[in-house]
Amino acid sequence: LSKGPFTKDWATYSYDEERTGWARGETKITKENVSKLQLLWKLQTDVKTDPINKYATMTDPLVMNNVQTKQGPKKVLYVGGGTNEQNKIFAIDANAGTILWSKDYPNKATPAAAAYAFCPNNMNATPVIDRQSGILYFLPTDGKLRGVSIIDGEDRFPATSIVPTFTRNFSLNLVDGVIYTGTTRGCQNATSQIVGIDVADPDRFVTH
């Protein structure tokens, strides 16, 4: 199981490094009250729906508690999305359903291969959050890993090429200071591979 105490934060795809999907820090939801859950808010972003695969338009959301924003401590939801040239990151007030900040990372390059359902050529890897440094890492369609502050979206890690452009990438995983992802399904005719980068390494060396 995951290292350290159970947490109410959801900082990576499917909760933990092992992708269990089990939020072991959650104590409020029980068998007795789960039927009483209800929709509190919904939000329409300006991200365009992917016409090739609408379910691939947005990444899975991440949630961090007690983020020290300019408006005070907040529970913040982070999500990315966009069709091939449109890459956006949103930080959303998880209680109010309002956007705290968003950032654009347009990609004007042209994909080498046309999009189809399994290879929609869009931003598809769920980001990951480093709790200790307070950095949100994400991977737009240009294949460059980036990192921004979870507080205000300010740059904290320079754009670093780790995978080919427009490939289908695994959701980011952070283990012992190394971020892992990979390419899959042969999208853009790329060889399937696992890649890793030690984000503390000043040389930003990428292993394949």
RAPEPE-V901111 format. One record per helix or strand of 2 or more residues. SS is the DSSP state (hx for helix, st for strand). FROM is the first residue (numbers start at 0). TO is the last residue. If there is no record, write none. Layout:
ss=SS from=FROM to=TO
ss=SS from=FROM to=TO
//
This chain:
ss=hx from=33 to=35
ss=hx from=53 to=55
ss=st from=61 to=68
ss=st from=71 to=80
ss=st from=87 to=92
ss=st from=98 to=103
ss=st from=127 to=129
ss=st from=134 to=138
ss=st from=143 to=148
ss=st from=154 to=160
ss=st from=167 to=168
ss=st from=172 to=174
ss=st from=177 to=183
ss=hx from=186 to=188
ss=st from=192 to=197
ss=st from=205 to=206
//
